């Protein structure tokens, strides 16, 4: 008989399936009202194997939810102006509801300029300054997909955030910073840390909630964690290794996300859910069903 699942390990795959199924129902309703499915367009610069794989996976997940896909693939030598032009074309295309720029882009391309070419109404990955400001101010808008997915996981497992000390390890504009803002919006007390933070282990040891988003394999050690802490590992490194030393952490935590099977699947489902929401909003229609929680 197989071992029962460890109740401390958060099941991102199961939640992602529920969110994707709900998005699929809404996508079907949108198609019935408009005669077309919602459409998510991806922009891929170059042919990095990992990025190509991620884009194909997102396209497959889109198809399972009844969402159409487009792909604008540019050469690795494409200039910033060329990538911006491709994104601008998609922003102007009435048949496109959401735009995803697969990142990172090559170093010679100004990623921020590319992001800002996305129409905020189609920014379903939550990467524009408009979306960041909306998250900071608690206004309507799209969440950055990974931080939004993390909130969905925490809500699904009924993690109370108000008044708790949350430490976010990472400061990227599409993960660490928006994550902290969303947690602050839930009345958590938030500390931002990063790889150069002095006494990082001591700070983490005071946290009730830890979000690891630093991009270094097994960077956060198990004995740094406060007993009973909620640990969300948003890192993904070669070999399916997260930013947290999982085996060290598991005996100490209250809840923890695995890598893979934790944050990643929920991120993609939130991206699809937000694409459907964008389609309804752009068409001036009210969504037909509540989202999965």
C-alpha positions in Angstrom: 0.0 0.0 0.0 1.4 3.4 -0.9 2.4 5.8 1.8 -0.2 8.6 2.4 0.9 12.0 1.3 2.7 14.1 3.9 0.2 16.7 5.1 3.1 19.3 5.4 3.7 19.2 1.6 1.5 21.6 -0.3 0.1 20.0 -3.5 0.5 22.6 -6.2 -0.4 20.2 -8.9 -3.8 19.4 -7.5 -4.7 23.1 -7.0 -3.4 23.9 -10.5 -5.7 21.3 -12.0 -8.7 22.8 -10.2 -7.8 26.4 -11.3 -7.3 25.3 -14.9 -10.6 23.4 -14.9 -12.4 26.5 -13.7 -10.6 28.6 -16.3 -11.6 26.1 -19.0 -15.3 26.4 -18.0 -15.1 30.1 -18.3 -13.2 29.9 -21.6 -16.0 27.7 -22.9 -18.5 30.3 -21.8 -16.6 33.1 -23.5 -16.5 31.2 -26.7 -20.2 30.6 -26.6 -20.8 34.3 -26.2 -18.3 35.6 -28.7 -17.7 32.8 -31.2 -14.0 32.6 -30.4 -11.8 31.2 -27.6 -9.6 33.5 -25.4 -6.1 33.8 -26.9 -2.7 33.9 -25.1 0.2 35.0 -27.2 3.8 34.2 -26.2 6.9 36.1 -27.3 10.1 34.0 -27.4 13.5 35.5 -28.2 16.1 33.0 -29.2 16.0 29.2 -28.9 17.2 28.5 -25.4 16.1 24.9 -24.8 14.6 25.6 -21.4 12.6 28.6 -22.6 11.4 26.6 -25.6 10.2 23.8 -23.3 8.4 26.2 -21.0 6.6 27.9 -23.9 5.5 24.6 -25.3 4.3 23.5 -21.9 2.2 26.7 -21.5 0.7 26.1 -25.0 -0.3 22.6 -24.0 -1.9 23.7 -20.8 -3.7 26.5 -22.7 -5.1 23.9 -25.1 -6.5 21.8 -22.2 -8.3 24.9 -20.9 -9.8 25.8 -24.3 -7.5 28.8 -24.8 -5.9 29.5 -28.1 -2.2 30.1 -28.5 0.0 32.3 -30.6 3.8 32.3 -30.7 6.0 35.2 -31.9 9.5 33.7 -32.0 12.4 36.0 -32.8 16.1 35.4 -33.5 18.5 35.5 -30.6 20.1 38.4 -32.4 16.9 40.4 -32.5 17.3 44.0 -31.2 15.3 45.6 -28.5 13.4 47.6 -31.1 12.5 44.5 -33.0 11.2 42.7 -29.9 9.3 45.8 -28.8 7.7 46.0 -32.2 6.6 42.3 -32.0 5.0 42.9 -28.6 3.4 46.2 -29.8 1.8 44.3 -32.7 0.3 41.8 -30.3 -0.9 44.6 -28.1 -2.8 46.1 -31.0 -4.2 42.8 -32.3 -7.9 42.6 -31.3 -7.7 38.8 -31.4 -5.1 38.5 -28.6 -6.3 38.7 -25.0 -3.1 38.0 -23.1 0.6 38.5 -23.8 3.4 36.5 -22.2 7.1 37.5 -22.8 9.2 34.4 -22.0 12.0 35.6 -19.8 14.8 36.0 -19.4 15.5 37.6 -22.8 19.0 37.8 -24.2 21.2 40.2 -22.3 21.4 42.8 -25.1 17.6 43.2 -25.1 16.1 45.8 -22.7 13.7 43.6 -20.9 11.9 46.5 -19.2 11.3 48.2 -22.5 9.8 45.0 -23.9 7.5 44.6 -20.9 6.3 48.1 -21.1 5.2 47.5 -24.7 2.5 45.2 -23.4 -1.0 46.7 -23.2 -1.8 46.7 -19.5 -5.2 45.1 -20.4 -3.3 42.2 -21.8 -0.6 41.9 -19.1 -1.7 38.6 -17.8 1.8 37.8 -16.5 1.8 41.0 -14.4 5.1 42.3 -15.5 4.4 45.9 -16.4 4.9 49.0 -14.2 1.1 49.4 -14.4 0.6 46.0 -12.8 3.2 46.5 -10.2 1.6 49.8 -9.2 -1.8 48.1 -9.0 -0.4 45.5 -6.7 1.3 48.1 -4.5 -1.9 50.2 -4.2 -4.4 47.3 -3.9 -6.1 48.4 -7.1 -7.7 46.1 -9.8 -5.2 44.6 -12.1 -3.3 41.4 -12.9 -1.1 39.9 -10.3 2.4 38.8 -11.3 1.7 35.1 -12.1 4.1 33.5 -9.7 3.3 35.7 -6.7 -0.4 35.4 -7.5 0.0 31.6 -7.6 1.7 31.7 -4.3 -1.2 33.6 -2.7 -3.6 31.0 -4.2 -1.6 28.2 -2.5 -1.5 30.0 0.8 -5.3 30.7 0.6 -6.0 27.1 -0.4 -4.2 25.8 2.7 -5.9 28.5 4.9 -2.7 30.2 5.9 -3.6 33.3 7.9 -1.3 36.1 6.8 -2.5 39.1 8.8 -0.1 40.1 11.5 2.5 37.4 10.6 6.1 38.1 9.8 6.9 37.2 6.2 10.4 37.1 4.8 10.8 37.3 1.0 14.2 36.2 -0.1 14.6 37.8 -3.5 14.0 41.2 -5.1 13.3 40.7 -8.8 10.6 43.0 -10.2 8.5 40.1 -11.4 8.7 37.8 -8.3 10.3 39.1 -5.1 9.1 42.7 -5.1 5.5 42.0 -6.1 5.3 39.0 -3.7 6.2 41.3 -0.8 3.6 43.9 -1.9 0.9 41.3 -2.1 1.8 40.0 1.3 1.8 43.5 2.7 -1.7 44.0 1.2 -2.8 41.0 3.3 -1.6 42.7 6.4 1.6 40.7 6.8 4.7 42.4 8.2 7.1 42.0 5.4 10.9 41.9 5.3 12.7 41.9 2.0 16.0 40.0 1.9 18.4 38.8 -0.8 21.7 37.0 -1.4 23.7 39.9 0.0 21.6 40.4 3.2 23.8 40.4 6.4 22.7 37.8 9.0 20.2 36.3 6.6 19.8 33.1 8.6 19.0 35.0 11.7 16.3 37.1 9.9 14.7 34.0 8.4 14.6 32.3 11.8 12.2 35.0 13.0 9.7 34.4 10.1 6.4 32.7 10.2 6.2 32.7 6.4 9.3 32.4 4.1 9.1 32.8 0.4 12.4 31.7 -1.3 12.9 33.4 -4.7 16.7 34.0 -4.8 17.6 31.6 -7.7 20.3 29.6 -5.9 20.0 25.8 -5.3 19.4 24.8 -1.7 20.4 28.3 -0.6 18.1 28.3 2.4 19.1 25.7 4.9 16.7 23.7 7.1 18.2 24.9 10.4 17.6 28.5 9.5 13.9 28.0 9.7 11.6 28.7 12.7 9.8 25.5 13.8 6.4 25.4 12.2 7.2 28.0 9.6 5.3 28.1 6.3 7.9 27.8 3.5 7.2 28.6 -0.2 10.0 27.6 -2.5 9.6 29.7 -5.7 13.1 28.7 -6.9 13.7 26.5 -9.9 17.3 25.4 -10.6 18.8 22.8 -13.0 17.9 19.3 -11.9 14.5 20.2 -10.4 16.2 21.7 -7.3 14.6 24.5 -5.4 16.1 27.4 -3.4 15.4 25.6 -0.1 17.2 22.5 1.2 13.9 20.5 1.2 15.0 17.4 3.1 16.5 19.5 5.8 13.5 21.8 6.0 10.7 19.2 6.0 11.1 18.0 9.7 10.9 21.7 10.9 8.1 23.2 8.8 4.3 23.5 9.2 3.9 23.6 5.4 6.3 23.6 2.5 6.0 23.5 -1.3 8.0 20.9 -3.2 10.1 21.5 -6.3 8.7 20.4 -8.8 5.0 20.2 -8.1 4.5 23.2 -5.9 4.5 26.8 -7.2 5.2 26.1 -10.8 2.0 24.4 -11.9 -0.1 27.0 -10.0 1.8 29.8 -11.7 0.8 28.5 -15.2 -2.9 28.0 -14.2 -3.1 31.6 -12.8 -1.7 32.8 -16.1 -4.5 31.0 -17.9 -7.1 32.2 -15.5 -6.0 35.8 -16.0 -6.0 35.3 -19.8 -9.7 34.3 -19.6 -10.4 37.3 -17.3 -8.7 39.6 -19.7 -10.8 38.2 -22.6 -14.1 38.9 -20.7 -13.0 42.4 -19.6 -11.8 43.4 -23.1 -15.2 42.2 -24.5 -17.1 44.1 -21.9 -18.6 40.9 -20.6 -19.1 39.6 -17.0 -17.4 36.3 -16.2 -19.8 33.4 -15.9 -18.3 31.4 -13.1 -16.3 31.9 -9.9 -12.6 31.0 -10.0 -11.2 28.0 -8.2 -9.6 28.5 -4.8 
